[in-house]
Structure formats: structure tokens, C-alpha cells
Amino acid sequence: MQRISVLVADPADLARQGLGGLLSAQNDMEVVAAVKTVDEVVQQSITLSPDVVILGYGFSESDRLDATRHIAKNKPWTPILVLTDRLDLDSFLAVVRAGAQGYLGGDIDGARLIEAVRMLSAGGSVVDHNVTKDLFAYVGARSAGMSGKRSSSLGGSPLSRLTPREQEVLRFIAQGRGNKEIGALLGISVGTAKTHVRHIFRKLQVSDRTGAVMTALEIDPARITTAA
């Protein structure tokens, strides 16, 4: 069994060692490096190409965003999990726009962190449940403000470019499902699922799964939250 390679980053020695020890104890995971600075995590992400990068609680928000942007720019397919003590919508939106695929708060336990790493490595995304309510309120407000515009211009929106199958895949992406699970649910191969995901990214002009979901939610939430 191929293990999930994880790069752990946190300025605090104890936090870094704790995260590394927890993940290294899993049979399906390997911590390939544990670093403490923004420069180190960016450089090691490029050099090692880990399956998942974890940015720990010890970074300031500006450092966390800086690291996320640089990793996303140089390794756009590498999932980034942000751990933060500041759980709010503005912070979440900032890290998502910077390129992160995971966002979890300080009250998570080890099991939840391990589950998140596995989900991200499989192509999924993870959002702390404490942010979800605010996220939907935000999207709802944006949608209400765009409702008239959407009804008249939806035919020319990026979502209209998606095939029915790609819209199905996008709904599963919005549920946080990885490529393997999407393939099983749709009765297609993992490779075919990956191809659909790439086509969705290209048509929506985004670079990752979180960006695809956010774009779809802002244009027409019903398209990805209801069955076809």
C-alpha cells in the first residue's frame, strides 16, 4: 500500500512534533518533512511534492496566506490544509482564495485531522463545521443580490458550459468526495473522474476543487446542492 506523504509546518517545535508523531503513527501515512518557516514549507513542497501540506496553528494569518499562495502557485495540485485558532468566514475565504483545500479549527481531535488528511489526499476538501453556517449565509446573500442578473444571464455563465455528467461530478465535489469515491458512485474509472474534474476546472477557470465549488455557489447554488 502506497502511503500518503505529508509535509508538516509549524513554527512551534512542540506543535510540529505532535502533528508529525500523530500522522507517522498511521499505517497509511508518512511525514516526509517537518519544517518551521514559510520559506522552508514552500521550498520543501516544491522539492518533495507531498500528497498533503499542513500549515499549523503557530503561523500568523499573513504568513499562512503567504505560504498558501506560494505553494498553490508552484504546486497547484498539492492540497493544503490550514489549521487555525481564528475560525471566521473572512479568514476562511482568504485562505480558499489563496489556494487552500482544507480549513479546520483548534477544537478538532486527532481522528478528525487524520480523516481530513485522507480526504484531501483523495482529492476531496474539508471545511470546519463552525464555518459552514456563515458560508451558506454569505452565499445566500450573494445569490439574492445576483438573482435578477442570474436569471437573465445564466445561459452564458460558466456553469452552462458543463456537460450533465460534469455537473454531477461538481455536485459530488461540493460534498467533499474524492475522485475514487466519485468514480464508484457514477460507475466510471478513477481516471475518467479525474478527467471530468480537469474539464470542470478549465471551464470554470479555477485551479482547484474549492475554487470550483465557490464559483458554482456564487453563480447558482441550486446547480450543485440539488439532484439533477
Order of alpha helices (4+ residues) and beta strands (2+ residues): beta-alpha-beta-alpha-beta-alpha-beta-alpha-beta-alpha-beta-alpha-alpha-alpha-alpha-alpha-alpha
